[in-house]
Amino acid sequence: MKKNKKFDIIIMYKIYLYTHSFIFKYHRRCEMKEVFINSEYITLAQFLKLEGFIGSGGEAKYFLQEVEVELNGELENRRGKKLYSNDVIKLEGNEFIIINEN
């Protein structure tokens, strides 16, 4: 029986894509992005706008209704919540830490 080389190549390529996409997602989720601020605190809405999750502050209310946001391990949905230095935010598989430059 003849082996179908084209079929084997397709299967190997699919396995390659699956394993590499898994590795990429794993590494991406393990990174903690540093967010630098110049003031004592930043609000959650300002943070979401700064990081590009929303286009304007008005969208924060609707975004927080749809997406789970964790602040220091607890769910947070208040757009006016103040984020201080060393606060950790988790959302959509990403982790961020607030760092005060002053």
C-alpha positions as CSV (number, residue, x, y, z in Angstrom):
1,M,0.0,0.0,0.0
2,K,1.4,3.4,-1.0
3,K,1.5,6.1,1.6
4,N,0.0,9.5,0.7
5,K,2.8,11.9,1.4
6,K,0.5,15.0,0.9
7,F,-1.8,13.7,3.6
8,D,1.1,13.0,6.0
9,I,2.5,16.5,5.4
10,I,-0.9,18.1,6.1
11,I,-1.3,16.1,9.4
12,M,2.2,17.0,10.5
13,Y,1.5,20.7,9.7
14,K,-1.7,20.6,11.7
15,I,0.2,19.1,14.7
16,Y,2.9,21.7,14.3
17,L,0.3,24.6,14.3
18,Y,-1.6,23.1,17.3
19,T,1.5,22.7,19.5
20,H,3.0,26.0,18.6
21,S,-0.2,27.9,19.1
22,F,-0.6,26.3,22.5
23,I,3.0,27.2,23.4
24,F,2.4,30.8,22.3
25,K,-0.8,31.1,24.3
26,Y,0.9,29.6,27.3
27,H,3.8,32.0,27.2
28,R,1.5,35.0,26.5
29,R,-0.6,34.2,29.6
30,C,2.4,33.8,31.8
31,E,3.8,37.3,31.1
32,M,2.9,40.2,33.4
33,K,2.9,43.5,31.6
34,E,4.1,46.5,33.6
35,V,1.9,49.6,33.4
36,F,3.7,52.8,34.5
37,I,1.7,55.7,36.0
38,N,2.9,59.2,37.1
39,S,0.2,59.8,39.7
40,E,-0.7,58.2,42.9
41,Y,-3.5,56.1,41.3
42,I,-5.4,55.5,38.0
43,T,-9.0,54.5,37.7
44,L,-10.0,51.1,36.2
45,A,-11.7,52.9,33.3
46,Q,-8.5,54.9,32.6
47,F,-6.5,51.7,32.7
48,L,-8.8,50.0,30.2
49,K,-8.5,53.0,27.9
50,L,-4.7,53.2,28.3
51,E,-4.2,49.5,27.4
52,G,-6.6,49.7,24.4
53,F,-9.4,47.5,25.7
54,I,-11.8,50.3,25.2
55,G,-11.9,53.4,23.0
56,S,-13.4,55.8,25.4
57,G,-14.2,56.1,29.1
58,G,-17.9,55.7,28.4
59,E,-17.4,52.2,27.1
60,A,-15.9,51.0,30.4
61,K,-19.4,50.4,32.0
62,Y,-20.4,48.1,29.2
63,F,-17.0,46.4,28.9
64,L,-17.0,45.6,32.6
65,Q,-20.5,44.1,32.4
66,E,-19.3,41.6,29.7
67,V,-15.7,40.8,30.7
68,E,-14.5,39.5,34.1
69,V,-11.8,41.6,35.5
70,E,-9.8,40.5,38.6
71,L,-8.1,43.1,40.8
72,N,-5.7,41.4,43.3
73,G,-7.5,38.1,43.0
74,E,-11.0,39.5,43.4
75,L,-13.6,40.3,40.7
76,E,-14.0,44.0,40.1
77,N,-16.6,45.8,38.0
78,R,-16.5,49.4,39.2
79,R,-15.0,51.6,36.5
80,G,-14.1,54.2,39.1
81,K,-12.1,51.8,41.3
82,K,-8.7,53.3,42.0
83,L,-5.6,51.2,41.1
84,Y,-2.5,51.9,43.1
85,S,1.1,50.8,42.7
86,N,1.6,47.0,42.9
87,D,-2.0,46.2,42.1
88,V,-2.4,43.2,39.8
89,I,-5.1,43.2,37.1
90,K,-6.1,40.0,35.2
91,L,-8.5,40.1,32.2
92,E,-8.9,38.2,29.0
93,G,-5.9,36.0,29.7
94,N,-3.6,38.9,30.4
95,E,-1.9,40.1,33.6
96,F,-0.9,43.6,34.4
97,I,0.9,45.2,37.3
98,I,0.6,48.9,38.1
99,I,3.9,50.6,38.8
100,N,4.3,54.2,40.1
101,E,7.2,56.0,38.5
102,N,7.5,58.6,41.2
